[in-house]
Amino acid sequence: MSVSGQGSVAPYISRFVTLFNKLSEECPVVHNGAVKADETVVVQGQTPAHIGGRGGAEAFWSELLSLDVDRTYLSEKLNSLPKGDCLGRLKPLFETLFSTCLEYVRTASNGDAKRSHAVQLMTVATRCLLSKSDLAGWEVMELFAGGVNQSDKFFNVIIYSADTVSITGTLFSGASELRHEVLQLAVVFMCGINQLSPGAYLLRGDLFPAILSMIRGPETGRFTFEAMLLLALLSNFHKSDASKLNPFLRHIGEIADAEALRKVCWAAEFAAATAVKAYQDISEDSPPTMSSMIGSFVTSLRPDRAFSSTPVNTPRELFKHQPIEACVILLPILELSLRNRTFHSIFVEGINDSNAAGNKSARPPLPHTIISLSSYLLTHATSTSSSRAIGYANVASHILLASVESDVIIRAFCEPSPRPVRLCRQRLPILPSSPIPRPLICAVLDCCILWLRHNLHKRLETSLYLTCMRTCHRTIWFLQKEHIRPDYHWLQLWKAIIGLLDFLGSKLGELSSTVGIGQLVQESLVLLDIVSTKADAFLPSPQAIHEFMYELVRSALALQRLTAPLRSFITPQGASGLSQESSSEQALSHLLSLTNFYEEKVGLGNHSANDAMRIIAKEIERDGIHTVGDPYVDDPPRWSDGVTIFLRHAYSDGMALMP
């Protein structure tokens, strides 16, 4: 028999819900965790004694928890209750519900179905109650513990009790399925509580060993996704203003168990790949093969296809529900990338394994899938004006930045990888085809190009553009420092960066009040200046240098437009990570000197693009790149950090993933 809205059980549960309502109206007295009611109260022809037998309320709860829980039916009932009723006449009954279920979790023997049912019932009730709009912290304490004064005792018992174990102990011991249910209850609580004060109770009891044991355990390792999600949610509780007080931030950095971190990578890769496939199911964007191109050509010759029109861009509306909720795994991956040095080494394992690359059934390493997912997130981020899509793109871009800021990761990314990275090709213009093998750092730069190309709007996502430019800056700084020369379509990157500056220069009047716009202009100019002075240290060929310089000369007008407003953007030392004398001003002056120099060499004649390129190439081959002064090439500051503004989406998606 189950707790369901179907068959003979429905009247029983209907009486259960109605009994709650009726008892709370007529005799809302709670004593020692049990509702005491006058036995003469009649509800739908049934008294509590009739429902519970001779044992009264105790027998009632025992019989109720013997039944399987129908989450859908109970959720409908509890969601229909007004917030005022929950905090008013029904409050004693919710207190009894939680205290009674908690008692069964603590005292029932292993294998007793009532223990599992109690956890499930608490999970349903927690989800429904915390979904009530505009709950305050004290109201949560009223609902769960019966009042603020009782909340310390109640929540401490939930986390840990000296005589009998509760949530913490159950996570360590018991059947794997029960441990999973308790883990899901904790995730539901953290997602529902958001940043309200009762969330601090889960920081008091050290759940970290229990969470790590779930990941390590041979029977519970399959629950790694939920375990890492809970750890990330706990570490982000009041992160910005109490980082030193949150023990989980320290714990994430202390994980040194390589096998546990490999399980995390396995779970994250599976979830991220599922999110990528959801995009691909909407619009197939596999790179074209010779056979597919021939097939398309032959098909186009058919009479019934001769005049058919094929859309070049998939309608943006189709992506309005992307990414799927499984994408929330990016949050714990970001936290590990920011704080755990051991994770950096585990993260890059296998990316250069040629044997694994030849096995088509083998799953790709996590970096390949993370970069692939990032390309879809960054391509579609602003196409539907969804704050959720932008939030996920923000997390992905911070993971890419954290990766290039790690010496371990960026060195591995600069080695050729025999396995290709599937990048998004769902919006025009698409990226050029790339040779295999190639370094993963090239795919990271491709993600930056996709963001720069497809997200230029008057409502500019400045913080994301800054993260993108910092990723490019750090990458190019490392390449020139190590004299690494990857074979890459650099021209596409220069066009994207210069296109951004051209957009900013033409829209500065409309964007002047946008937060961070000045810093974006400054850092973009500094990046171009580094390229102009260090191009021969990382570009793979003279032709690549000539192409960059030609694009710079072509952008002379866009750069000149930035001269006047740049001074208004200059910030004091330390505010933007640039030098006191404003390296951005120096950068712009140097770039304009370069463009003027080569424009004079090209002359005012009616030269074609090819002629202009030949003249510039000849000058560079004879005298090298024209230089004026010293460029700003110090080690760039490390910018990667958390993304607190994203948390509301993490809470929503984490809740949606729980049963």
C-alpha positions as CSV (number, residue, x, y, z in Angstrom):
1,M,0.0,0.0,0.0
2,S,1.3,3.5,-0.8
3,V,0.6,7.0,0.2
4,S,-1.3,7.8,-3.0
5,G,-4.3,9.7,-4.4
6,Q,-5.5,6.5,-6.0
7,G,-7.8,3.7,-4.8
8,S,-8.6,2.9,-1.2
9,V,-5.6,4.8,0.1
10,A,-6.9,8.2,-1.0
11,P,-9.6,8.4,1.7
12,Y,-6.9,7.6,4.3
13,I,-4.6,10.4,3.2
14,S,-7.5,12.7,2.7
15,R,-8.5,12.1,6.3
16,F,-4.8,12.6,7.2
17,V,-4.6,16.0,5.6
18,T,-8.1,17.0,6.9
19,L,-7.2,15.8,10.4
20,F,-4.2,18.1,10.3
21,N,-6.4,21.0,9.4
22,K,-9.2,20.1,11.9
23,L,-6.9,19.4,14.8
24,S,-5.0,22.6,14.3
25,E,-8.2,24.6,14.3
26,E,-9.7,23.1,17.4
27,C,-6.8,21.9,19.6
28,P,-3.4,22.9,18.4
29,V,-1.5,21.5,21.4
30,V,1.9,19.9,20.9
31,H,3.5,17.9,23.7
32,N,6.7,15.9,23.4
33,G,6.6,15.8,19.6
34,A,3.1,14.4,19.4
35,V,-0.3,16.0,18.7
36,K,-2.6,15.5,21.6
37,A,-6.3,15.8,20.5
38,D,-9.6,15.2,22.1
39,E,-10.7,11.8,21.0
40,T,-14.2,13.1,20.4
41,V,-13.2,15.2,17.4
42,V,-14.8,13.7,14.4
43,V,-13.3,14.3,10.9
44,Q,-15.1,12.9,7.9
45,G,-16.8,10.4,10.3
46,Q,-13.4,9.2,11.7
47,T,-11.8,10.0,15.0
48,P,-8.0,10.0,15.6
49,A,-8.5,6.8,17.7
50,H,-10.3,5.2,14.7
51,I,-7.5,6.2,12.4
52,G,-4.6,5.4,14.7
53,G,-6.1,2.6,16.6
54,R,-5.8,2.2,20.4
55,G,-2.4,3.8,20.3
56,G,-3.7,7.2,19.3
57,A,-1.3,9.6,17.7
58,E,1.7,7.2,18.0
59,A,-0.1,4.4,16.2
60,F,-1.3,6.9,13.6
61,W,2.2,8.0,12.8
62,S,3.5,4.4,12.8
63,E,0.8,3.3,10.4
64,L,1.3,6.3,8.2
65,L,5.1,5.8,8.0
66,S,4.6,2.2,7.1
67,L,3.2,3.3,3.8
68,D,5.2,4.2,0.7
69,V,5.3,7.9,0.0
70,D,3.5,9.2,-3.1
71,R,5.5,12.4,-3.6
72,T,3.3,13.8,-6.3
73,Y,0.1,13.5,-4.3
74,L,1.5,14.9,-1.0
75,S,3.3,17.8,-2.9
76,E,0.0,18.8,-4.4
77,K,-1.7,18.9,-1.0
78,L,1.1,20.8,0.7
79,N,1.7,23.2,-2.1
80,S,-2.0,24.2,-2.0
81,L,-1.7,25.3,1.6
82,P,-1.5,29.2,1.9
83,K,1.6,30.5,3.6
84,G,-0.5,32.2,6.3
85,D,-2.1,28.9,7.3
86,C,1.3,27.2,7.4
87,L,2.6,29.8,9.8
88,G,-0.6,30.1,11.7
89,R,-3.1,27.3,12.5
90,L,-0.9,24.5,10.9
91,K,2.3,25.5,12.5
92,P,2.1,23.0,15.4
93,L,1.3,20.2,13.1
94,F,4.3,20.8,10.9
95,E,6.4,20.9,14.0
96,T,5.0,17.5,15.0
97,L,5.5,16.2,11.5
98,F,9.2,17.1,11.5
99,S,9.9,16.1,15.1
100,T,8.1,12.7,14.6
101,C,9.9,11.9,11.3
102,L,13.2,12.9,12.8
103,E,12.6,10.6,15.7
104,Y,12.1,7.7,13.4
105,V,15.2,8.6,11.4
106,R,17.2,8.6,14.7
107,T,15.7,5.5,16.4
108,A,14.3,3.1,13.8
109,S,16.5,0.1,13.0
110,N,18.4,-0.3,9.8
111,G,16.2,-1.9,7.2
112,D,13.0,-0.5,8.8
113,A,11.0,1.0,5.9
114,K,9.6,3.7,8.3
115,R,13.1,5.2,8.5
116,S,13.3,5.7,4.8
117,H,9.6,6.9,4.5
118,A,10.3,9.5,7.3
119,V,13.2,10.9,5.3
120,Q,11.1,11.0,2.1
121,L,8.2,12.7,3.9
122,M,10.6,15.3,5.4
123,T,12.0,15.9,1.9
124,V,8.6,16.5,0.4
125,A,7.5,18.8,3.3
126,T,10.8,20.7,3.2
127,R,10.5,21.3,-0.5
128,C,6.9,22.5,-0.3
129,L,7.3,24.7,2.7
130,L,10.5,26.4,1.5
131,S,8.9,27.1,-1.8
132,K,6.4,29.5,-0.1
133,S,7.1,33.0,-1.3
134,D,9.1,35.5,0.7
135,L,9.9,33.4,3.7
136,A,12.1,35.0,6.3
137,G,14.7,33.2,8.3
138,W,12.6,33.4,11.5
139,E,9.6,32.0,9.7
140,V,11.6,29.0,8.6
141,M,12.5,28.4,12.2
142,E,8.8,28.7,13.2
143,L,7.8,26.1,10.6
144,F,10.5,23.5,11.3
145,A,11.2,23.9,15.0
146,G,8.0,25.7,16.3
147,G,9.8,28.9,17.1
148,V,13.1,30.7,17.1
149,N,13.9,29.7,20.7
150,Q,13.6,26.0,19.8
151,S,15.5,26.2,16.6
152,D,19.0,25.6,18.0
153,K,17.9,22.4,19.7
154,F,15.9,21.2,16.7
155,F,18.6,21.8,14.0
156,N,21.4,20.5,16.2
157,V,19.6,17.3,16.6
158,I,19.1,17.1,12.8
159,I,22.8,17.5,12.2
160,Y,24.3,15.6,15.1
161,S,23.1,14.2,18.5
162,A,25.5,12.9,21.1
163,D,23.4,9.8,22.0
164,T,21.9,8.9,18.7
165,V,23.0,9.9,15.3
166,S,20.9,11.8,12.8
167,I,21.7,13.3,9.4
168,T,25.5,13.2,9.8
169,G,25.4,9.6,11.1
170,T,23.0,8.4,8.5
171,L,25.2,9.8,5.8
172,F,28.1,7.7,7.2
173,S,26.1,4.5,7.9
174,G,23.1,2.6,6.9
175,A,21.9,1.3,3.5
176,S,23.2,3.1,0.5
177,E,19.7,4.1,-0.7
178,L,18.9,5.6,2.8
179,R,22.1,7.6,2.7
180,H,21.1,8.8,-0.8
181,E,17.7,9.9,0.5
182,V,19.3,11.8,3.4
183,L,21.8,13.4,1.0
184,Q,18.9,14.6,-1.2
185,L,17.1,16.0,1.8
186,A,20.2,18.1,2.6
187,V,20.4,19.3,-1.0
188,V,16.6,20.2,-0.9
189,F,17.1,22.1,2.3
190,M,20.1,24.1,1.1
191,C,18.4,24.9,-2.2
192,G,15.2,26.0,-0.5
193,I,16.8,27.9,2.3
194,N,18.9,30.0,-0.2
195,Q,20.9,32.5,1.9
196,L,18.5,32.7,4.8
197,S,20.0,32.4,8.3
198,P,18.9,28.8,9.1
199,G,21.4,27.6,6.4
200,A,24.1,28.3,8.9
201,Y,23.0,25.3,11.0
202,L,24.4,23.0,8.3
203,L,27.7,24.8,8.6
204,R,27.9,24.1,12.3
205,G,28.0,20.4,12.0
206,D,30.9,19.2,9.9
207,L,29.2,17.4,7.1
208,F,32.4,17.3,5.0
209,P,33.7,13.9,6.1
210,A,30.3,12.4,5.5
211,I,30.0,14.0,2.0
212,L,33.5,12.8,1.1
213,S,32.7,9.3,2.4
214,M,29.7,9.2,0.0
215,I,32.0,10.0,-2.9
216,R,34.7,7.4,-1.8
217,G,32.3,4.6,-1.0
218,P,32.0,1.8,-3.6
219,E,28.2,1.6,-3.1
220,T,27.6,5.3,-2.9
221,G,30.0,6.7,-5.4
222,R,27.2,6.8,-7.9
223,F,25.7,9.6,-5.8
224,T,28.8,11.8,-6.4
225,F,26.8,14.4,-8.4
226,E,24.5,15.2,-5.5
227,A,27.4,15.0,-3.0
228,M,29.4,17.6,-4.9
229,L,26.4,19.8,-5.4
230,L,25.7,19.8,-1.7
231,L,29.4,20.7,-1.0
232,A,29.3,23.5,-3.5
233,L,26.0,24.9,-2.1
234,L,27.4,24.8,1.4
235,S,30.7,26.5,0.4
236,N,28.7,29.3,-1.2
237,F,26.6,30.1,1.8
238,H,27.3,33.8,2.6
239,K,30.5,33.4,0.7
240,S,31.2,37.0,0.0
241,D,30.9,38.4,3.5
242,A,31.9,35.4,5.6
243,S,34.4,33.4,3.6
244,K,36.8,32.9,6.6
245,L,33.9,31.6,8.6
246,N,32.7,29.0,6.1
247,P,34.6,25.8,6.8
248,F,33.6,24.2,3.5
249,L,35.6,26.7,1.5
250,R,38.7,25.4,3.3
251,H,37.6,21.8,2.9
252,I,37.2,22.0,-0.8
253,G,40.9,23.1,-1.1
254,E,42.0,20.3,1.2
255,I,40.6,17.3,-0.8
256,A,43.8,15.3,-1.6
257,D,42.2,11.9,-2.4
258,A,43.0,11.4,-6.0
259,E,40.4,8.6,-6.5
260,A,37.7,10.7,-5.0
261,L,38.6,13.6,-7.4
262,R,38.5,11.1,-10.3
263,K,35.0,10.2,-9.3
264,V,34.1,13.8,-9.3
265,C,35.5,14.2,-12.8
266,W,33.6,11.2,-14.0
267,A,30.3,12.5,-12.6
268,A,30.9,16.0,-13.9
269,E,31.8,14.7,-17.4
270,F,28.6,12.7,-17.6
271,A,26.4,15.6,-16.5
272,A,28.2,18.1,-18.8
273,A,28.0,15.7,-21.8
274,T,24.2,15.4,-21.2
275,A,23.9,19.2,-21.2
276,V,25.8,19.3,-24.5
277,K,23.6,16.7,-26.1
278,A,20.5,18.7,-25.1
279,Y,21.8,21.5,-27.3
280,Q,22.7,19.2,-30.1
281,D,19.3,17.5,-30.0
282,I,17.8,20.9,-30.9
283,S,20.1,21.5,-33.8
284,E,22.5,19.0,-35.2
285,D,25.8,20.8,-35.8
286,S,28.4,18.1,-36.4
287,P,31.4,19.3,-38.5
288,P,30.8,18.4,-42.1
289,T,32.5,15.4,-43.6
290,M,33.4,14.8,-47.2
291,S,30.5,12.2,-47.6
292,S,28.0,14.6,-45.9
293,M,29.0,17.5,-48.2
294,I,28.6,15.3,-51.3
295,G,25.3,14.0,-50.1
296,S,24.0,17.6,-49.5
297,F,25.1,18.6,-52.9
298,V,23.4,15.7,-54.6
299,T,20.2,16.3,-52.6
300,S,20.2,20.0,-53.6
301,L,20.0,18.9,-57.3
302,R,16.7,17.1,-56.8
303,P,13.8,19.0,-58.5
304,D,11.8,19.1,-55.2
305,R,14.8,20.6,-53.4
306,A,16.0,23.1,-56.0
307,F,14.0,26.0,-54.6
308,S,13.8,24.9,-51.0
309,S,15.2,27.3,-48.5
310,T,17.3,26.0,-45.6
311,P,17.6,28.3,-42.6
312,V,21.1,29.3,-41.9
313,N,20.5,29.9,-38.2
314,T,18.4,27.9,-35.9
315,P,15.7,30.0,-34.4
316,R,16.8,31.4,-31.0
317,E,13.5,30.6,-29.3
318,L,14.3,26.9,-29.5
319,F,17.1,27.4,-27.0
320,K,15.1,29.4,-24.4
321,H,15.0,26.4,-22.0
322,Q,18.7,25.7,-22.3
323,P,20.9,24.7,-20.6
324,I,19.3,21.7,-18.8
325,E,19.4,21.5,-15.0
326,A,22.3,19.0,-15.0
327,C,24.6,21.9,-16.0
328,V,24.6,23.0,-12.4
329,I,27.6,20.6,-12.0
330,L,29.7,23.5,-13.3
331,L,29.4,25.1,-9.8
332,P,31.4,22.5,-7.9
333,I,33.9,22.3,-10.8
334,L,34.4,26.0,-10.5
335,E,35.0,25.8,-6.8
336,L,37.5,23.0,-7.2
337,S,39.3,24.9,-10.0
338,L,39.6,27.9,-7.8
339,R,40.7,26.2,-4.6
340,N,42.1,22.7,-5.0
341,R,45.6,22.3,-6.5
342,T,45.3,18.5,-6.5
343,F,42.2,18.8,-8.7
344,H,44.3,20.6,-11.3
345,S,46.5,17.6,-11.8
346,I,43.5,15.2,-11.9
347,F,41.5,17.4,-14.2
348,V,44.1,17.2,-17.0
349,E,44.7,13.5,-16.8
350,G,44.2,11.7,-20.1
351,I,43.9,14.7,-22.3
352,N,47.0,13.6,-24.3
353,D,46.3,9.9,-24.2
354,S,46.4,8.7,-27.8
355,N,45.3,5.2,-26.9
356,A,42.1,6.5,-25.3
357,A,41.5,8.8,-28.3
358,G,41.4,5.8,-30.6
359,N,38.7,4.1,-28.6
360,K,35.4,5.6,-29.8
361,S,33.4,4.1,-26.9
362,A,35.6,5.8,-24.3
363,R,34.3,8.9,-22.8
364,P,36.4,12.1,-23.4
365,P,38.3,13.6,-20.5
366,L,36.5,16.2,-18.5
367,P,38.3,19.2,-20.0
368,H,37.1,18.3,-23.5
369,T,33.5,18.2,-22.3
370,I,33.7,21.3,-20.2
371,I,35.2,23.3,-23.1
372,S,32.5,21.9,-25.4
373,L,29.7,22.8,-23.1
374,S,31.3,26.3,-22.6
375,S,31.2,26.8,-26.3
376,Y,27.4,26.2,-26.4
377,L,26.7,28.3,-23.3
378,L,28.8,31.2,-24.6
379,T,27.3,31.1,-28.1
380,H,23.7,31.2,-26.9
381,A,24.1,33.2,-23.6
382,T,22.3,36.4,-24.6
383,S,20.3,35.2,-27.6
384,T,17.1,34.7,-25.5
385,S,17.6,37.4,-22.9
386,S,17.6,34.7,-20.2
387,S,19.4,35.7,-16.9
388,R,19.7,31.9,-16.3
389,A,21.6,31.3,-19.6
390,I,23.8,34.3,-18.9
391,G,24.5,33.0,-15.4
392,Y,25.6,29.6,-16.7
393,A,27.8,31.3,-19.3
394,N,29.4,33.3,-16.5
395,V,30.2,30.2,-14.6
396,A,31.7,28.5,-17.7
397,S,33.8,31.6,-18.5
398,H,35.2,31.6,-15.0
399,I,36.1,28.0,-15.2
400,L,38.1,28.7,-18.4
401,L,39.8,31.7,-16.7
402,A,40.6,29.6,-13.7
403,S,42.1,27.0,-16.0
404,V,44.4,29.3,-17.8
405,E,45.4,30.9,-14.5
406,S,46.6,27.5,-13.3
407,D,50.2,26.7,-14.4
408,V,49.4,23.0,-14.2
409,I,46.3,23.2,-16.4
410,I,47.5,25.7,-19.0
411,R,50.8,23.8,-19.6
412,A,48.7,20.6,-20.2
413,F,46.4,22.6,-22.4
414,C,49.3,23.7,-24.6
415,E,50.3,20.2,-25.5
416,P,48.6,18.7,-28.6
417,S,45.5,16.6,-27.7
418,P,44.7,13.7,-30.1
419,R,41.0,13.9,-29.3
420,P,39.0,16.7,-30.9
421,V,36.7,19.1,-28.9
422,R,33.2,19.4,-30.3
423,L,32.6,23.1,-30.4
424,C,29.2,24.8,-31.1
425,R,28.4,25.5,-34.8
426,Q,24.8,26.6,-34.3
427,R,25.2,30.3,-35.1
428,L,26.9,32.0,-38.0
429,P,29.6,32.8,-38.6
430,I,31.0,29.4,-37.6
431,L,34.5,28.7,-36.6
432,P,37.0,27.4,-39.2
433,S,37.8,23.7,-39.2
434,S,40.9,22.9,-37.1
435,P,43.6,20.2,-37.5
436,I,43.8,17.2,-35.2
437,P,45.7,16.9,-32.9
438,R,45.7,20.4,-31.6
439,P,46.2,21.9,-28.1
440,L,43.2,22.5,-25.9
441,I,44.2,26.1,-25.4
442,C,43.1,26.7,-29.0
443,A,39.6,25.4,-28.1
444,V,39.6,27.8,-25.1
445,L,40.3,30.7,-27.4
446,D,37.6,29.5,-29.7
447,C,35.1,29.8,-26.8
448,C,36.3,33.4,-26.3
449,I,35.7,34.1,-30.0
450,L,32.2,32.7,-29.8
451,W,31.4,35.0,-26.9
452,L,32.9,38.0,-28.6
453,R,31.0,37.3,-31.8
454,H,27.6,36.5,-30.7
455,N,26.8,38.7,-27.6
456,L,27.3,42.3,-28.7
457,H,24.2,44.2,-27.5
458,K,23.5,47.6,-26.1
459,R,22.7,45.9,-22.9
460,L,26.3,44.7,-22.6
461,E,27.3,41.9,-20.2
462,T,30.4,43.7,-19.2
463,S,31.6,41.3,-16.5
464,L,31.5,38.4,-18.9
465,Y,33.4,40.4,-21.5
466,L,36.0,41.3,-18.9
467,T,36.3,37.6,-18.0
468,C,36.7,36.7,-21.7
469,M,39.4,39.3,-22.3
470,R,41.3,38.3,-19.1
471,T,41.3,34.7,-20.4
472,C,42.8,35.8,-23.7
473,H,45.3,38.1,-21.9
474,R,46.5,35.3,-19.5
475,T,46.7,32.8,-22.4
476,I,48.7,35.1,-24.7
477,W,50.9,36.3,-21.8
478,F,51.8,32.6,-21.0
479,L,52.4,31.7,-24.7
480,Q,54.8,34.6,-25.3
481,K,56.5,34.0,-21.9
482,E,57.1,30.3,-22.8
483,H,57.6,30.9,-26.5
484,I,54.9,28.5,-27.4
485,R,53.6,28.9,-31.0
486,P,50.3,27.0,-31.5
487,D,49.0,26.6,-35.0
488,Y,45.8,28.6,-34.6
489,H,43.4,30.8,-36.7
490,W,44.7,33.9,-34.9
491,L,43.1,36.2,-37.4
492,Q,39.6,35.2,-36.2
493,L,40.6,36.3,-32.6
494,W,42.0,39.6,-33.7
495,K,38.9,40.4,-35.7
496,A,36.7,39.6,-32.7
497,I,38.7,41.7,-30.3
498,I,38.9,44.7,-32.7
499,G,35.2,44.2,-33.5
500,L,34.5,44.6,-29.7
501,L,36.6,47.9,-29.6
502,D,34.9,49.2,-32.7
503,F,31.5,48.5,-31.1
504,L,32.5,50.1,-27.8
505,G,33.9,53.2,-29.6
506,S,30.7,53.7,-31.6
507,K,28.3,53.1,-28.7
508,L,30.2,54.9,-25.8
509,G,27.6,57.6,-25.5
510,E,24.9,55.0,-24.9
511,L,27.1,52.7,-22.8
512,S,28.9,55.4,-20.7
513,S,26.8,54.5,-17.6
514,T,27.4,50.8,-17.9
515,V,29.4,49.4,-14.9
516,G,32.8,48.2,-16.0
517,I,32.7,49.7,-19.5
518,G,35.9,51.8,-19.0
519,Q,37.8,48.9,-17.5
520,L,36.8,46.7,-20.5
521,V,38.1,49.3,-22.9
522,Q,41.4,49.6,-21.0
523,E,42.1,45.9,-20.7
524,S,41.2,45.3,-24.4
525,L,43.7,48.0,-25.4
526,V,46.4,46.5,-23.1
527,L,45.9,43.1,-24.6
528,L,46.3,44.4,-28.2
529,D,49.4,46.2,-27.2
530,I,51.0,43.1,-25.8
531,V,50.2,41.2,-29.0
532,S,51.7,44.0,-31.1
533,T,55.0,44.0,-29.2
534,K,55.3,40.2,-28.5
535,A,53.8,38.8,-31.7
536,D,57.0,37.2,-32.8
537,A,57.3,35.3,-29.5
538,F,54.1,33.3,-29.9
539,L,52.6,33.6,-33.4
540,P,53.6,30.6,-35.5
541,S,54.6,32.3,-38.8
542,P,55.5,35.6,-40.4
543,Q,52.2,35.5,-42.2
544,A,50.3,35.4,-38.9
545,I,52.3,38.5,-37.8
546,H,51.5,40.3,-41.1
547,E,47.8,39.5,-40.7
548,F,47.6,40.9,-37.2
549,M,49.4,44.1,-38.2
550,Y,47.1,44.5,-41.3
551,E,44.0,44.1,-39.1
552,L,45.4,46.7,-36.7
553,V,46.0,49.2,-39.5
554,R,42.5,48.6,-40.8
555,S,41.1,49.4,-37.3
556,A,42.9,52.8,-37.0
557,L,39.6,54.7,-37.1
558,A,38.1,52.6,-34.4
559,L,41.2,53.1,-32.2
560,Q,41.2,56.9,-32.8
561,R,37.6,57.1,-31.6
562,L,38.7,55.8,-28.2
563,T,41.3,58.6,-27.6
564,A,38.9,61.3,-26.2
565,P,36.8,59.1,-23.9
566,L,39.7,57.0,-22.6
567,R,40.9,59.6,-20.1
568,S,37.5,59.6,-18.4
569,F,37.9,55.9,-17.8
570,I,41.4,56.1,-16.2
571,T,41.2,54.7,-12.6
572,P,43.6,55.1,-9.8
573,Q,46.4,52.6,-9.1
574,G,45.1,49.2,-8.0
575,A,41.5,49.8,-9.0
576,S,41.8,47.9,-12.3
577,G,45.1,46.0,-11.9
578,L,46.8,48.4,-14.4
579,S,49.8,50.6,-13.7
580,Q,49.5,54.0,-12.1
581,E,50.5,55.9,-15.3
582,S,47.7,54.1,-17.0
583,S,49.1,51.4,-19.2
584,S,45.9,51.6,-21.3
585,E,46.8,55.2,-22.3
586,Q,50.3,54.1,-23.2
587,A,48.8,51.1,-25.0
588,L,46.5,53.3,-27.1
589,S,49.3,55.7,-27.9
590,H,51.6,52.8,-29.0
591,L,48.8,51.2,-31.1
592,L,48.1,54.5,-32.9
593,S,51.8,55.1,-33.5
594,L,51.9,51.7,-35.1
595,T,48.9,52.3,-37.3
596,N,50.1,55.7,-38.4
597,F,53.6,54.3,-39.2
598,Y,52.2,51.6,-41.5
599,E,49.5,53.8,-43.0
600,E,52.3,56.1,-44.1
601,K,54.2,53.2,-45.7
602,V,51.1,52.1,-47.5
603,G,50.5,55.7,-48.7
604,L,47.3,57.4,-49.8
605,G,47.1,55.6,-53.2
606,N,44.3,53.4,-54.2
607,H,45.8,50.2,-53.0
608,S,44.0,46.9,-52.9
609,A,43.9,44.9,-49.7
610,N,46.5,42.5,-51.1
611,D,48.8,45.4,-52.0
612,A,48.5,46.9,-48.6
613,M,49.3,43.5,-47.0
614,R,52.4,43.1,-49.2
615,I,53.7,46.6,-48.2
616,I,53.2,45.9,-44.5
617,A,54.7,42.4,-44.8
618,K,57.8,43.9,-46.6
619,E,58.3,46.5,-43.9
620,I,58.1,43.9,-41.1
621,E,60.4,41.4,-42.9
622,R,63.0,44.1,-43.4
623,D,62.9,46.0,-40.1
624,G,60.8,43.9,-37.8
625,I,57.6,45.2,-36.0
626,H,57.8,49.0,-35.5
627,T,58.0,49.6,-31.7
628,V,57.6,52.7,-29.6
629,G,58.5,52.4,-25.9
630,D,58.1,49.4,-23.6
631,P,54.9,47.4,-23.5
632,Y,53.0,46.4,-20.4
633,V,54.0,42.7,-20.1
634,D,54.0,42.1,-16.3
635,D,52.4,39.0,-15.0
636,P,48.7,39.8,-15.2
637,P,46.8,39.7,-11.9
638,R,44.7,36.6,-11.1
639,W,41.1,37.5,-11.6
640,S,39.2,34.2,-11.2
641,D,36.7,34.2,-8.4
642,G,33.3,32.8,-7.5
643,V,30.0,33.8,-9.1
644,T,27.6,34.6,-6.2
645,I,25.1,36.3,-8.6
646,F,24.5,32.9,-10.2
647,L,23.4,31.1,-7.0
648,R,19.7,31.6,-7.3
649,H,19.8,29.6,-10.6
650,A,21.9,26.9,-8.9
651,Y,19.3,26.7,-6.1
652,S,16.4,26.4,-8.6
653,D,18.1,23.8,-10.8
654,G,19.4,21.8,-7.8
655,M,15.9,21.7,-6.4
656,A,14.5,20.6,-9.8
657,L,16.9,17.7,-10.0
658,M,15.8,16.3,-6.6
659,P,12.9,13.9,-6.4
